[in-house]
């Protein structure tokens, strides 16, 4: 079985004409900053058509855990390092969180100036396209929000689509999102398949 690439390295970009926007990047940054923690169900769709489901937990700054329901892999960030663990082949790939596209979602004080623009702004949703021109290897991340008065700054994170520098794509959709819930039982460590015990 071919292991799909991790979430942060994949996904098609939503290219849309930007309307005259009432939503600003400051509004989007406020929505991200107002989310100190998040729990949700996710569905990941890759370019190969394969769909995977699982649970997501996020605690800013820098902590995230994508727990797949059936695939033998895990994507987890401990605040400094993002680790993709493939238990089937017993491999671990790691990157500094700040050097991945997910940094936009995980930063303590998100700064979208110079790297993001609003490409869709309607009564139902807002889409922000983020790309760091100084780090093209990060690819492009299109983040989708739906309007929801109960969410931080009125914008509920609905998912994202990622395009990596090699043309790999993936889309993540979130459901059953709970904002600022207690994550006291969630671990942001992983069992290292290369040896026994958590890391």
Phi, psi and omega in degrees: 000127180284128180280127179291154179292154181297159185305320188286350186250015186221161163130136178287150182267138176276108181261109184227150175291133181276120178282173172300118194260132173269338178271138180250166175296331176296324176296317180295316178299322178295321178296317179293315182294329180285351179262092180283331175209158184206142172229140183199164166268147178228153171235127180249128177242125180261173180296337180279001179086355180285137179243131179237148179236163179177194180245142178240135171230136183226134176223112181277143004268139163082356184255132180204150177217120172256107181257111182282144181290317186231333181287139182279062181208167186208141172240121186217138176241132184260010182112333179234320186238134174261127184239129172255117186248121177252102184285339181292319181252004177058052179236148176230125175247138185224148177217150169298135181306320184293348180253024178234158177301332181292349176305326180300322181277338190253352184296146179294320180227084187302129176243104184266353182296133178084348181235352185222157174211151178275122183251348175211133180214100181235179178293342183256327188208163174228134176239128180244127177259125183239131177206126180271111182296339179276346181225068183298339180293344178287340184077202183234138179239123175254114186258129182254132174237145169253152180281126183206115184298337181277348181273159177305129181058017178077009181239117181262125179295121184253342180149189180203160175236134184238142175234120180270173185294340180265003180090004177289145185227151168202155178232136178242128176244136180255149176216159179053046183286130175242121182269141172051039176273159178292132177245032186300333181264005184265132177262136175252026172250179179214154173280117184284117182291347180279346176198166182280150175101154180288159176237000000 
